[in-house]
Each structure stands twice: as structure tokens, then as C-alpha cells.
């Protein structure tokens, strides 16, 4: 059984209830640019990707770089306007993260957001210095490329077997597996748990508190094993 030292979290749909704001922001940006509307399921399906990759996935026929940039800019403006009132944390997130820190875990964020976007929402939660390290899609490779996880591991001096990725999209889980890490699928965010289970996560949860309980059980089991063998 792996002994985790580092917990890495996606942001949108994993820690904060922001999925509908993402859907609305993308739809408003597309409408302003004269692009056809995509339904909620299609937009939810690209959450987790970097913005340029998300736009190209939604509109594969779009080859106008200036227009892609305009969609990206307008999306960001709409989303930050929505975030003037910060998205709420999912139930159990604040208490669990505090407990994880107290138990000695290192905490990180790996997100498809831009650095500007993540810094804004971290400030909205008062979490500017809360995590050991954060990585955003516009400063590294977009998910599911494992580069941002490799950078987080290097920063923390942790090997993949000692880290756990927690996310609500197939991009999170594929990124973790490509980095050699275990992954937890979150079923209350962007994508349905049935789809996420196909990526073979080590745990699938419907509430954030389940993660805390599972890690607590693993810790107790490890302590019993150490005591049994005189560790």
C-alpha cells in the first residue's frame, strides 16, 4: 500500500462548486464571438483542459487564432466577473484540508485555469499562501500531459508513488496515471462518476469527506502494521 506524502487537487469541480459559472462564461464568450452555442454536457466535457485546448475541442473547425484569443479573453472576463462573489467550497473541503495539513500532508493544486484566474480565486478564498505549490495550464502543459505533476513532484521532492491526484475529470485521472501516480475520482463535479470509473481510479467518491475518511483508514492500517512488525 502506497504511503502518500503529497495530495494534489484539481480546483474547479473538485474543491469549489464553480462548474455552472464555467459553462455560463464559455457560452457568453461564444455568443459574443458569433459562435454556435454548445450544450452544457459538451462544455462540462472540456473542463480541466487549458483554455486554448478547451476552445479548440469545442470548436474544432475554428482556425482563426485571433478569434480563439478573443473567446479566451472574453471567457476570462466573464468568469472573473462571476467570481466577484467567490464560488463556494464543497461541503467538507475546508475542514478536510486543515486536517490534512495537521496530519503532515503537503498540499498542491494542478488546474486547467490560467495563473491570473487561479490567483484571483485563491485570493477570494484567502488562500494565497495555503498550498505548497500550484500549477496552471498557461505556465506548463495542459492536462492530460503529466508535465505539471512532474513539476509539482520536483518542487516538493516527492516521488510519484508518494503522491495522490484528486480530480473530477478524465483529464485529471489520465494525467495522474501518465505520471505514475494514484488518482481519486470525484463524482460531484464536471463529469459523471460512471465515466471516471473507466479510468480505473484507486477510489471514487461522491463527497469530499469520503476522501478524508479513506485516508484516515489507510493511516490507521499503516500504524497497525508498523506496530505489528515493531516499526
N, C-alpha and C positions, 0 to 999 in steps of 0.2 A: 504494500500500500504506500503510495507516494506521500511524502511529508511536505506539505505546502508551506512556503515561507512568504510568498507574494501572491496577492489577489488582484487581478486586473479586471476592470469593469468597463463595458460599454457605457455610454451616457444615456442617450435618448431611448426610452422604452425599457431600460434596464434599471437605472437609478431614478429617473424622473419621468413623469407622465406627460410627455411632450409630443406624442405621435400625431394627434389631431392638428396641432399647430404646424407641424412639418407638412402634413397633407394640405392644409389650407394655404400655407405660404407658397408651396410649389404650384398649386392651382392658380393662385392670384398672379404669380410671376408669369406663368404660361399664358394666361388670358391677356395680360398686358402686352405680351410679345406676339399676340395673334396666333398662338399655337393651339392645337386641339386639346380639349380637356381629357385627362386620363382619370379613370375611376380610382376610388380610394384604395382598392386592392392593388392596383398597379403601382401607385405611389408608395404604399406601405412596403411593397416588394423591393424597392430600391433603397430603403432606409438602411444606413450602415455604410453605403458606398460614399466615396468622396463626391462632392457636388458635380464636378465635370463628368465623372463616370456615371453618376445617377441621371443626369440630364441626357447623356448620350444613350443610356439604356432605355429611358422613357421615350426618346425621340431619335431612334437610330437613323432616320432619314435626314436628320439635321446635320449639315456640314458647314454652316456659316459660323465661323469661330466668333465673330463679333456678336451674333445673336445668342450663342451659347453663353458668352460672357455676360450679356445683358440679362438673360434668365438667371444666371448665378447671382448677379448683383441684386436684382430685384427680390429674389428669394431671400437673400440675407437681410435686406432691409425690412421685408415683411416679418421675418422670423424675429428679428431683434425688437421690432415694434410690439409683437405679441409678448416677448419676454420682458417688457417693461413691468409686467406683473409676473414674477418668476414661476415657471412650471412647478407644480407640487412634487415633492419626493413621494415615491410609492410608500405605502404603509410598511413600516419596519426597517426602512433603509437607514435613517439617521441613527437609530438605536443599534442596529447591527454593525454599521461601520465603526461606531465608537467602541463596541465590544471587540471587534476585530483588532483595532489598534491597541486596545488594552491587553489583548492576548498575544501581542507581539508580531502580528502580521504586518507586512508592508503593503501599501495600497497604491494602485495606479489606475489611470484611465486611458483607454485606447478607443478613439472615436473617429467617426467619419466627418465630424464637424470641422470647420476651419479654426485656426488658432484664435482669430478675433471672436468667433462665435463662442468657443468654449470659455475663453477668458471672461466674456460678458456673463455667461450663465453661472460660472463659478463665483463671480463677484455677487451675482444675485442671491446665491445661497450663503455668502460669507465664507466660501471655501477656497479662497485664492491660494492658500498655503496648506491645504488639507492633505493633499496626496503627495506621495514621494516623488512621483513623476507623471506627466501626462503627455500623450502624443496625439496629434491631429493629422487628418488626411492631407492637408495642404503643405505640411512640412516633412512629409515622408511619403511612402507609397500607400495607395488606398487599399482597404480590405478587398479581397481576402489575401492579398500579398502579406506575408508574415513579417515584413521589414519593421513595422512599428513595434511589434512584440520583441523582435530581436534587440531593438534599441532600448526598450524598457528593461529587458533582462540584463543587458550590458550595464545600464545605468545603476541597477540595483545589485549587480554582482551575483545574480541568481541564475541557475541552470534551468532549462525548460521543465525538467521533472519536478522542480520545486515551485512551479507557478501554476495558477489556475485562472483561466479566462471565463468570464461570465457575460453572456450576451443574449440578445433577443432576435438575432438574425442568422441566416445560414452563413453570411459573410464572416460573422464573429467566430462561428464554430469551425469553418474551413480554415480561417487564418490561424486559429489555435492549433489545429491538427497539423498544419504545414510547419508550424514552429516546434512541433514535438511536445505540445502542452495538452493537459487535460482541459475539458471545457464543460461548462454548465449551461444548459438551455433554459431561457426564461420564457414562459408561455403567456405572459400578460402584456407583451409589448407589441412590436410591429408585425411579427409573423406567427402563425399558429403552431402550437406545440407538436401537432402531428407531422408537420413539415420539418421542424427542427429535429425531431427524433430520428429522422432518416440520416442525419449527420453523425449519429452514434455518440452523443454526449455522455459523459460519465454520470450525469444527473440531469433530470428535467424537473423544473419546479413551476408552480402556479402562483407562488407568493414569495417575496424576498426573505421572509422569516424562515422558510424551509431551508435556505442555504445556511443560515446561522445554526439551525438545529443539526443539519448534516455534518457541518464542520465540527461542531461540538461533540457529536458522537464519534467522529474519527479521532479527535484529540483524546477522548476518554479511552478509546480502544488502544491507542498508541501507548498511553500511560500504563494501562493494564499489562500490555505486552512487555514494556520496559521493566515493570515491577516483577513480572513473572520470571524474566530472564536475568534479573539483577542488574538492569541497565541504570 
